Amino acid sequence: MASRRSSEAEAAASPTSTSSNKPDDKLRDEYALDPVATTGSSKDSSRKKKDGHLHLRLASHGDSTTPAILATDGADDAASVEDGDRGSIVYKVYKRRWFGLVQLTLLNIIVSWDWLTFSPVAQNAAAYYGTTESAINWYSTAFLFSFVVVCPATIYALHWGPKPSIITAALLVLAGNWIRYAGSHSREGGLYGVVMFGQILTGLAQPFVLSAPTRYSDMWFTNRGRVAATALPSLANPFGAALGQLVVPFMVVENADVSNAVLYVAIISSVCALPSFFIPASPPTPPGPSGSTPKASLSASLQLLKSLELWLILIPYSIYVGFFNSVSSLLNQIMLPYGFSADEAGIAGALLILVGLASSAISSPILDRTKAFLLAVKVAVPLIGLSFLVFVWMPATRTEAGPYAVLSLLGASCFALVPIALELLCELSHPLSPAVTSTVAWAGGQLLGGVFIIISDALKAGEDADPPENMDRALVFTAVVSLAVVPLPLALGLFGRADKLAMKRVRSDEQQTGGLAPPA
């Protein structure tokens, strides 16, 4: 009789069970971790897949189908299935996950530094390459547009796991940086077109690492650590921009120093990229049930992206990321007309990012425990809109205090929003692959960032203005659009749609583990 109960429990827990006719269950059953929907349903529930997920039956302890949990961060050589029970799963986190997370963080830092190699010293770069400041702005713009071009390839690569995506980014970073130096090796002047080609290659690298954090945290971390694991590499990207804003002006004292700056960045990029080839591809066992849940195929993902709630988050997220990118790229040109030095503009850009990093370091662990994602979004978004509004008048004060204070507040609210929004998108869209929501969100931000740079450059005042070539109209444009999208996330859960905000990944983990989980 006990044996019969065990068999029934195993059948009920098996991914191929026919007891559920819900669409989501059918989707999970049919997909069976085939990211391009080419193999149909999986019939071998104990086979390990390429992207590190496992199809294993749940343990049957008497009449219970609760999975076995190994709630320790133990040695990496533990077996994936308990020897004493052929049908049990061990949910576990591994110390090696930190190596991959640190490497992903380093790549995000350096790829963003590549982006802002020239913007903080736009005047010197324009003279060195024999062109105009507007042409130098195109280094940033082309970098951002490159993200959008390679988005489909990014989603495909991340469906197979983070490692293929990370290696692709490392190769592009290496090639792009040394091509940029090939066009900048002479102190007498550089080749604008060659550097542009290298800049585009580094731009193509960005989506492969910027979209990877949610996929990596989903594969390697439990729901008690995913926000922090997503925050670290995601916010490393703007940290790299802060380094560019702060360090490059000290590297470039005169026009010829642009050559040395490009060389130094290429060397640092190479050191950061090379360890990428040695990170582990996937954990031996999943960290929890949601980590091994089959993800929707690319075709099914298009249907899941129709959710209104997703777009109420995606639209403001993309716009705010776009404005962050454009303001970061143009901050030098925003502040210099009012008498600020390049060093002071660099400090303002660094404060924007470093205060934001501190804010996220405080908020992410708290939100990992409380899961108050919706409340955090509804607090952060109005602060971002108001900060962009107040910043309109800050350069004209001609003192450091105003711009520094407002940019610090803007950074704190923006950076707190980034990991929260990305994780909330994953929760609301589960079992849609985190690679899809993350890539769509970042692609929107990069595309709009490029568009906003072009618009802001077109709105720059002429030389007869007071002060000459100020960007006041560009700041007004930024403030108006930022405030216009504030109501969108505030509408989440209203009009009888509160049931659409269920935390699907968290609920999946809690239901299948009885509330138990390994360490984050």
Salt bridges, closest charged atoms under 4 A:
GLU8 OE2 - ARG4 NE 3.40
ASP25 OD1 - ARG28 NH1 3.14
GLU30 OE2 - LYS26 NZ 3.93
ASP51 OD2 - HIS53 NE2 3.73
ASP51 OD2 - ARG215 NH2 3.29
ASP63 OD1 - ARG5 NE 3.46
ASP73 OD2 - ARG97 NH1 3.38
ASP76 OD2 - ARG96 NE 3.18
ASP114 OD1 - ARG180 NH2 3.42
ASP218 OD2 - LYS295 NZ 3.25
ASP218 OD1 - ARG505 NH1 3.01
GLU254 OE2 - ARG187 NH2 3.45
ASP257 OD1 - ARG187 NH2 3.30
GLU309 OE2 - ARG497 NE 2.64
GLU423 OE1 - ARG505 NH2 2.51
GLU427 OE2 - ARG505 NE 3.49
ASP509 OD2 - ARG226 NH2 3.64
